[in-house]
Amino acid sequence: MPSPSHTLVRFSPAVLLTAAALVLSGCSEEKVETVEVIRPVKTVEIAKADETRTLDYSGSVRARTEMNLGFRINGKIIERLVDIGQRVKAGDLLARVDPADYLLSVRSAQASLDAAERQVETAELARNRAEQLYAKQVAPKSQLEQAVLSYNQAIATRDSAKSTLDQAKNQVSYADLRSDQNGIVTAVSADVGQVVGSGTPVVTVAVDGEKEVLIAVPETDIAQFKPGKTVKAGFWSDDALMLQGKVREVAGSADPQSRTFAVRVSLPNDPNVLLGMTATIEATALNAEQAVSIPLTALTQKDKQPIVWTVDRSAATVHARPVTVGDFTGDGVRISDGLKPGDLVVSAGTQFMTEGLEVKLDAAAEQQSASADDMQGSDQRLR
């Protein structure tokens, strides 16, 4: 019985090449499908231009009246009776200088007054005797006139000695430094053992009563602060505390170093406002230029020029638009030219934007766009 034979099929190279060509041609006929990604963006609609702007300046609360108290005489301080923060009343003793030399002056002036009093008594006796002798026609009139003149001179000398004594006593009283009004000690500029001259500040007392905030305003904004202008005062220690103040005084010239003007704002009496607290004065000013506000993240650059990316509502595409920056605020930037109310601006992801890029608006922007389209359609129907 013959064994089964195994048939070996062989393909020629030409056949293999033909099969490979058919496979490649089938692959080339496959379609490559690409999906274009529509990038979602966050936008902000430009509101009406700001007619006013807010000016914020920080300062510290201080008393409207501060007394820099000093001795009216020269001397060495031998006692200081108050410390910073201590309340004082009118007449309270604050400090004292050594009165020894002034006490000696009082004794000397008293002795001179006593001698002058004796001289007056002597001159008075001489005048009375001269009057008697002249009345009896024993002494000439010239002698009487001389006695009267001596008496008058003695009176003048006595009065002068009395004034000298009063001045010496005043000098002794000036050795005690006392407060003129009720208040709080805010500074001590000299201490025990220090020799001070007359008028040198020793203790500073903030007088009870009206308080104020001192702020420094640059020359660009000083025209917005006039005496009597109403402003708001906020306090760093208490966000809920907001008072209405008034500009009381504006410096007539700028500080030579800082080139700012000192502005004092009076505050209403409030027990929660303490001396030294940090306050923020907020004032409003009219905008010379009608600027619109956008978030800082919406501003970018192209060819070193500031631009924003605006959205075409109908085509849902973005386009670069050059703008002019007015100034920066605490929460954004003001644009003085290039945008108008109603424009839709990309507020985040500006680094991914390209000219004509198709984007997907957020839900709020889509609703605004639909509302705008409805309003336009209604206007056309009415026409």
Buried (B, 14 or more C-beta within 10 A) or exposed (E): EEEEEEEEEEEEEEEEEEEEEEEEEEEEEEEEEEEEEEBEBBBBBBEEBBEEBEBEBEBEBBBBBBBEBBBEBEBEBBEBBBEEEBEBEEEBBBBBBBBEBBBEBBEEBBEBBEEBBEBBEEBBEBBEBBEEBBEEEEBEEEBBEBBBEBBEEBBEBBEEBBEBBEEBBEBBEBBBBBBEBBBBBBEBBBEEEBEBEEEBBBBBBBBBEEBBBBBBBEEEBBEBBEEEBEBBBBBEEEEEBEBEBBBBBBBEEBEEEEEBBBBBBBBEEEEEBEBEBEBBBBBBEEBEBBBBBBBEBBBBEBEEEBBBBBBEBEEBBBBBBEBBBBEEBEEBBBBBBBBEEEBBBBBBBBEEBEEEBEBEBBEEBBEBBEEBEEEEEEEEEEE
